[in-house]
Amino acid sequence: MDDLYREIIIEHYKHPSYRGKLEPHDIYFADNNPLCGDHIEITMQVGADGVIKDARFDGHGCAISQASADLLIESIIGKPLEEVRQLNKQHILDLLGIDLGPVRLKCALLSLKVLKAGVYGLGEASDELVE
Amino acid sequence: MLNVTEIRRQFPILQRETLHGARLVYLDSTATSQKPLAVIEAMNTYYRRSNANIHRGVHTLAEEATALYEEAREKIARFINAPSARQIIYTRNTTEAINLVAYSWARANLKAGDLVILTEMEHHSNLVPWQMLQAERGIELDFIPVTEAGLLDLDAYQTLLTRTPKLVAFTHMSNVLGTINPAADIIRLAHAAGAVTLVDAAQSVPHLKVDVQALDADFLAFSAHKMCGPTGIGALYGKADLLEAMPPFLGGGDMIKEVKLRTFRPNSLPHKFEAGTPAIAEAVGFGAAVDYLTSIGMDAIAAHEHEITAYAIERLEEIPGIKVFGPHANYKGGVAAFTLDGIHPHDVAQILDKNGIAIRAGHHCAQPLHEKFGIPATSRASFYLYNTKEEVDLLVNGIYEVKQMFG
């Protein structure tokens, strides 16, 4: 359990740096994990040059889903949207520094799904986005 | 008093260790129960000795397989005191049994504007089929409210009944709150209002003595896998006159008496509702599960579970920041759903798993009920005849460990 609940995960879960909602924002997207009811919404401000100026997440769920979201937001601020489009599940696993079984992987990847659906301007967040 | 040590010996899986080398503490029987040797061996023997397709075959194996399949039906009928085995329809599970009623009885008997009464504590399996029928037929749905204490509001039910519902479909025992609903009263009142009744007995038949004639239930649905039997088989009990009058459900082999190129005549009960090759080995396992539970005694099982549950709730409620849902132990079966302040149920379940403790986390297929209580999910420990107070202690110790990690 020391692996799955490393200090970094508990810390980002209990004291997230990027929880909140940006007003105004250029991109907004929200989705749930229907299995466990985890909910993530992301707001972003994007410059004319296509670089993410600022971003926040909000929602509720398990430590894995919420810590992943906080780490993900931290990792994309200042990055061009083009780079965000290329992110996949390995990015999240690298951020968390752990391996996850299939069920918890869904929790961990929810924020990336929401982020990419927002960046692509899609109607819904699908699993294919994060493969 | 149950001899739990001896009972545990009958369940091979309880001897195993989990991934992390801990002894398995299985507290998830509400999702599915574990299986005793008697059931595993009955299915094994069936495949080793008697496997053949049932009905119409004249060779030895076909006759044996048919006899085993039908004997199991008779055991199941006796177990719930059905007047006859022809009133037991094999289905895949409780969900399919409820869908059978929704597709066959309801589509023949309900029209736009007809009222179906459900409750706020239903499992999705007794909500979605009726929502689908609402979309298709324009029937109306209304719900008996759940009180803060986790009981059905029977005064509100009486008011609903004045709107002359056609069907009252309700769970006998909540899979989240554990509430055992007063089924006989609910049915009596429904009949007085002219409604047909359907009991979702998925959680009650495995844990309580259920007598369909004493309840006067019109339909009653349950699954083998929650009562020590295999997955893939369940049963629908129905009153004979209702079942006789209902159109067939699925069409195919075995459900017919005679087939022409353009027409067919349906078979008699119970085969009218059993199209295609059924789950034969599973039926045999179902019968063995019923024999096993009968040999232990349902009253003894219920008493044991009550003792464990009362103890579990008492111990859980000692934990700071915990909230246990559902009524007092006297009104509930072996279920304890809870939340811990600031810690998501998935994290609780995951950390407990490292200690070998298997509980469930989520909305347990009862999302509207969780919304009612304003929570996205709960952790749920559930108990059966093989669980012990020591296991409750391990659960409580485990929760303290979780709290420490998130401390």
Boltz contact constraints between the chains, C-beta under 6 A:
constraints:
  - contact:
      token1: [A, 1]
      token2: [B, 351]
      max_distance: 6.0
  - contact:
      token1: [A, 1]
      token2: [B, 354]
      max_distance: 6.0
  - contact:
      token1: [A, 5]
      token2: [B, 405]
      max_distance: 6.0
  - contact:
      token1: [A, 36]
      token2: [B, 346]
      max_distance: 6.0
  - contact:
      token1: [A, 36]
      token2: [B, 362]
      max_distance: 6.0
  - contact:
      token1: [A, 36]
      token2: [B, 377]
      max_distance: 6.0
  - contact:
      token1: [A, 37]
      token2: [B, 363]
      max_distance: 6.0
  - contact:
      token1: [A, 37]
      token2: [B, 376]
      max_distance: 6.0
  - contact:
      token1: [A, 37]
      token2: [B, 377]
      max_distance: 6.0
  - contact:
      token1: [A, 61]
      token2: [B, 344]
      max_distance: 6.0
  - contact:
      token1: [A, 62]
      token2: [B, 344]
      max_distance: 6.0
  - contact:
      token1: [A, 62]
      token2: [B, 346]
      max_distance: 6.0
  - contact:
      token1: [A, 62]
      token2: [B, 347]
      max_distance: 6.0
  - contact:
      token1: [A, 63]
      token2: [B, 347]
      max_distance: 6.0
